[in-house]
Amino acid sequence: MPVHAGAGREGQDLPGRAALSRGDLWNARTVAWYERANARSDYAAKVLAALADLLAGSTSALDIGAGFGALALPLARRGLAVAALEPAPAMAAALARAAGREGLARLTVVEAAWGAAPVAPHDLVVCAHVSPLVKRGASFLREAGAVARRGVALVRDVPGGDKFFFGELYPRLLGRPYEHGRAADETLDELARLGVRPTVTAVEYDSDQPFDSLDEACDFWMEYMRLQGEEPREFLRGFLTARLRHANGEWIAPFRKRAAVIHWRTNGRSLP
């Protein structure tokens, strides 16, 4: 029997994660989950390979919505001076800790959103998976060129696969389908309207999410789907027992993701 929306923290019309602010999404535990997944992912290698032409000769990068540093840290390891803007306190703190551990003195973390703090021009401006900044009508797409001496690079999801089994879980736990959205297409449509013809490189990468125990895995889905109560937890326990891969003491949610790396050269000017 389905277990659905009444189990959510916000009732029958639970909007899910998409309706929450970036700050609401992240706390020390949720950030640690994604850091752990990123540590075994080939995400950065695939994205930076797609940007090889822009990176050649670049000495600095501005990462907007840098998160815990999935791209900012690899860019800094390459020797670039990196300014990382991140408004979520838990994310910014995690990135600052990682930079400190690795001695990346040329990586500067600014706890602020785009437009909330002054930024100096950099060779490359990067914005990955920050949908409000790159959707239709977003001013960032017009403005980014003013601080990008050489180019702008965006990363957007391409629908595909069943992310964290949401295609099955949303109808059963939230009483509604999981909607993928148009992510990359939306950004490309807006850039076309602005007269930009970017290079688009499709990448596919591992995004497996490991857990130390089945209980921790249940915590992840309860947190991510904004659920509470024993009924959805018990459902998840049975569901995840059958779906997760158990190996080397870990419970692993396998996931292969696809993304579009959208990039273009600039002349240091905003778009009209």
C-alpha positions as CSV (number, residue, x, y, z in Angstrom):
1,M,0.0,0.0,0.0
2,P,1.4,3.5,-0.9
3,V,2.7,5.6,1.9
4,H,2.4,9.2,0.8
5,A,2.2,12.9,1.4
6,G,0.7,12.8,4.9
7,A,4.1,11.5,6.0
8,G,5.8,14.7,4.9
9,R,6.7,17.6,7.2
10,E,4.6,20.0,5.2
11,G,1.5,17.9,4.6
12,Q,-0.4,16.8,1.5
13,D,1.0,19.5,-0.8
14,L,4.6,18.9,0.2
15,P,6.7,20.7,-2.5
16,G,9.8,18.7,-1.9
17,R,13.4,20.0,-2.1
18,A,13.0,22.2,-5.1
19,A,10.9,24.7,-3.1
20,L,13.5,25.1,-0.4
21,S,16.2,27.8,-0.4
22,R,19.8,26.8,-0.9
23,G,20.5,27.5,2.8
24,D,17.6,25.2,3.8
25,L,19.0,22.4,1.8
26,W,22.4,22.1,3.5
27,N,23.6,21.3,6.9
28,A,26.7,19.6,8.2
29,R,25.3,16.2,7.6
30,T,23.9,16.7,4.2
31,V,27.1,18.4,3.0
32,A,29.1,15.5,4.4
33,W,27.0,13.0,2.4
34,Y,27.7,14.8,-0.8
35,E,31.4,15.3,-0.1
36,R,31.6,11.6,0.4
37,A,29.9,10.8,-2.9
38,N,32.1,13.4,-4.7
39,A,35.3,11.9,-3.3
40,R,34.7,8.8,-5.5
41,S,33.2,10.5,-8.5
42,D,34.8,11.4,-11.8
43,Y,32.6,14.5,-12.1
44,A,35.3,17.1,-11.9
45,A,37.6,15.2,-14.3
46,K,34.9,15.0,-16.9
47,V,33.8,18.7,-16.6
48,L,37.3,20.1,-16.6
49,A,38.2,17.9,-19.6
50,A,35.3,19.5,-21.5
51,L,36.8,22.9,-20.6
52,A,40.3,22.2,-21.7
53,D,40.5,24.9,-24.3
54,L,39.2,27.6,-21.9
55,L,41.5,26.4,-19.1
56,A,44.6,26.5,-21.3
57,G,46.3,29.8,-20.4
58,S,43.8,30.7,-17.6
59,T,45.2,31.7,-14.3
60,S,42.1,32.5,-12.3
61,A,38.5,31.3,-11.9
62,L,35.4,32.6,-10.2
63,D,33.1,29.8,-9.1
64,I,29.5,30.9,-8.5
65,G,27.5,28.7,-6.1
66,A,30.7,26.7,-5.5
67,G,29.1,24.4,-2.9
68,F,31.7,22.3,-1.0
69,G,34.2,22.7,-3.9
70,A,33.4,20.0,-6.4
71,L,35.0,22.2,-9.1
72,A,36.7,25.0,-7.0
73,L,39.1,22.6,-5.3
74,P,40.3,20.8,-8.5
75,L,40.7,24.2,-10.2
76,A,42.8,25.4,-7.2
77,R,44.9,22.2,-7.3
78,R,45.7,23.1,-10.9
79,G,47.3,26.3,-9.6
80,L,44.5,28.7,-10.5
81,A,43.6,31.5,-8.2
82,V,40.0,30.7,-7.3
83,A,37.3,32.9,-5.8
84,A,34.4,30.7,-4.6
85,L,31.1,32.4,-3.9
86,E,28.7,30.2,-1.8
87,P,25.7,31.5,0.1
88,A,24.9,28.4,2.2
89,P,26.9,28.6,5.5
90,A,27.4,24.9,5.8
91,M,28.7,24.6,2.2
92,A,31.0,27.6,2.5
93,A,32.4,26.2,5.8
94,A,33.1,22.8,4.3
95,L,34.9,24.4,1.3
96,A,37.0,26.6,3.6
97,R,38.0,23.5,5.7
98,A,38.9,21.5,2.7
99,A,41.0,24.4,1.3
100,G,42.8,24.7,4.6
101,R,43.5,21.0,4.9
102,E,45.1,21.0,1.4
103,G,47.0,24.3,1.9
104,L,45.3,25.9,-1.1
105,A,46.1,29.4,-0.2
106,R,45.0,30.8,-3.5
107,L,41.4,29.6,-3.0
108,T,39.3,32.3,-1.4
109,V,35.8,31.5,0.0
110,V,33.2,34.3,0.0
111,E,30.0,33.4,1.9
112,A,27.6,35.3,-0.4
113,A,25.3,34.9,-3.4
114,W,25.9,36.3,-6.8
115,G,25.2,40.0,-6.7
116,A,25.6,40.3,-2.9
117,A,29.3,40.8,-2.9
118,P,31.7,42.6,-5.2
119,V,33.7,40.3,-7.5
120,A,36.8,41.1,-9.5
121,P,37.3,39.9,-13.1
122,H,38.7,36.4,-13.5
123,D,39.8,34.5,-16.6
124,L,37.0,31.9,-16.2
125,V,33.6,32.2,-14.6
126,V,32.0,28.8,-13.6
127,C,28.5,28.2,-12.4
128,A,27.5,24.5,-11.9
129,H,24.0,23.3,-10.9
130,V,22.7,26.6,-9.6
131,S,19.4,26.7,-11.6
132,P,18.1,30.0,-10.4
133,L,21.0,31.8,-11.9
134,V,20.8,30.2,-15.4
135,K,17.0,29.9,-16.0
136,R,15.0,31.9,-18.4
137,G,15.2,35.6,-17.7
138,A,18.1,35.3,-15.2
139,S,20.3,38.4,-15.1
140,F,23.4,36.3,-14.4
141,L,23.5,35.0,-18.0
142,R,23.7,38.6,-19.2
143,E,26.1,39.9,-16.5
144,A,28.7,37.0,-16.2
145,G,30.6,38.2,-19.2
146,A,31.5,41.4,-17.5
147,V,33.8,39.5,-15.0
148,A,34.9,36.7,-17.4
149,R,38.0,37.8,-19.3
150,R,38.2,34.6,-21.3
151,G,35.0,32.6,-20.9
152,V,32.0,31.4,-19.0
153,A,31.2,27.8,-18.2
154,L,27.9,26.4,-17.0
155,V,27.0,22.9,-15.9
156,R,23.4,21.7,-16.0
157,D,21.8,18.3,-15.5
158,V,20.4,16.3,-18.4
159,P,17.4,14.2,-17.4
160,G,18.2,10.5,-17.4
161,G,18.2,7.6,-15.1
162,D,16.2,7.3,-11.9
163,K,17.9,9.7,-9.5
164,F,18.0,8.1,-6.1
165,F,15.0,5.9,-7.2
166,F,12.8,9.1,-7.1
167,G,10.7,7.8,-10.0
168,E,9.5,5.0,-7.8
169,L,9.6,6.8,-4.4
170,Y,7.8,10.1,-5.2
171,P,4.5,8.5,-6.1
172,R,4.6,6.1,-3.2
173,L,5.8,8.4,-0.5
174,L,4.8,11.9,-1.7
175,G,1.7,11.0,-3.8
176,R,3.0,12.8,-6.9
177,P,5.4,12.0,-9.8
178,Y,9.0,13.1,-9.8
179,E,9.5,15.7,-12.5
180,H,12.9,16.1,-14.1
181,G,12.6,19.5,-15.6
182,R,14.3,20.9,-18.7
183,A,17.5,22.1,-17.0
184,A,20.0,22.4,-19.9
185,D,17.4,23.1,-22.6
186,E,16.1,26.0,-20.6
187,T,19.5,27.6,-20.3
188,L,20.3,27.0,-24.0
189,D,17.0,28.6,-25.0
190,E,17.8,31.7,-22.9
191,L,21.3,32.0,-24.3
192,A,20.0,31.7,-27.9
193,R,17.6,34.6,-27.0
194,L,20.6,36.6,-25.9
195,G,22.5,35.8,-29.1
196,V,25.0,33.4,-27.6
197,R,26.0,30.3,-29.4
198,P,27.9,28.2,-26.8
199,T,29.8,25.0,-27.2
200,V,27.8,22.2,-25.5
201,T,29.7,19.1,-24.3
202,A,27.7,16.2,-22.9
203,V,29.4,14.4,-20.0
204,E,28.4,11.3,-18.1
205,Y,29.9,10.5,-14.7
206,D,29.6,8.3,-11.6
207,S,27.6,9.8,-8.7
208,D,27.3,6.8,-6.4
209,Q,26.2,7.7,-2.9
210,P,27.7,5.5,-0.1
211,F,26.4,5.0,3.4
212,D,27.9,3.2,6.4
213,S,24.7,1.5,7.3
214,L,21.1,0.9,6.1
215,D,19.9,3.3,8.9
216,E,22.1,6.1,7.5
217,A,20.7,5.4,4.1
218,C,17.2,5.8,5.4
219,D,18.2,9.0,7.1
220,F,19.4,10.3,3.8
221,W,16.1,9.7,2.0
222,M,14.1,10.9,5.0
223,E,16.1,14.2,4.9
224,Y,16.2,14.6,1.2
225,M,12.5,14.0,0.7
226,R,11.5,15.9,3.8
227,L,9.7,12.9,5.4
228,Q,9.1,12.1,9.1
229,G,7.5,9.3,11.1
230,E,8.1,5.6,11.3
231,E,5.8,4.5,8.5
232,P,7.9,6.0,5.6
233,R,11.1,5.0,7.4
234,E,9.9,1.4,7.5
235,F,8.9,1.5,3.9
236,L,12.3,2.9,3.0
237,R,14.1,0.2,4.9
238,G,12.5,-2.5,2.9
239,F,12.8,-0.7,-0.4
240,L,16.5,0.2,0.1
241,T,17.4,-3.2,1.3
242,A,16.4,-4.5,-2.2
243,R,17.9,-1.6,-4.2
244,L,21.2,-0.7,-2.6
245,R,24.4,-2.5,-3.3
246,H,26.1,-3.8,-0.2
247,A,29.9,-4.1,-0.6
248,N,33.0,-3.7,1.6
249,G,30.9,-2.7,4.6
250,E,29.1,0.1,2.7
251,W,25.5,0.4,1.4
252,I,25.8,2.1,-2.0
253,A,23.1,3.8,-4.1
254,P,24.5,3.5,-7.6
255,F,23.8,6.4,-9.9
256,R,25.2,7.4,-13.3
257,K,24.5,11.0,-14.1
258,R,24.5,13.1,-17.3
259,A,25.2,16.8,-17.6
260,A,25.7,19.4,-20.3
261,V,28.8,21.6,-20.0
262,I,27.8,24.8,-21.7
263,H,30.7,27.2,-22.4
264,W,31.6,30.2,-24.6
265,R,34.3,32.8,-24.9
266,T,33.8,36.3,-23.8
267,N,35.3,39.8,-24.4
268,G,34.8,41.0,-20.8
269,R,31.4,42.6,-21.5
270,S,27.9,41.9,-20.4
271,L,25.4,40.8,-22.9
272,P,22.8,43.3,-24.1
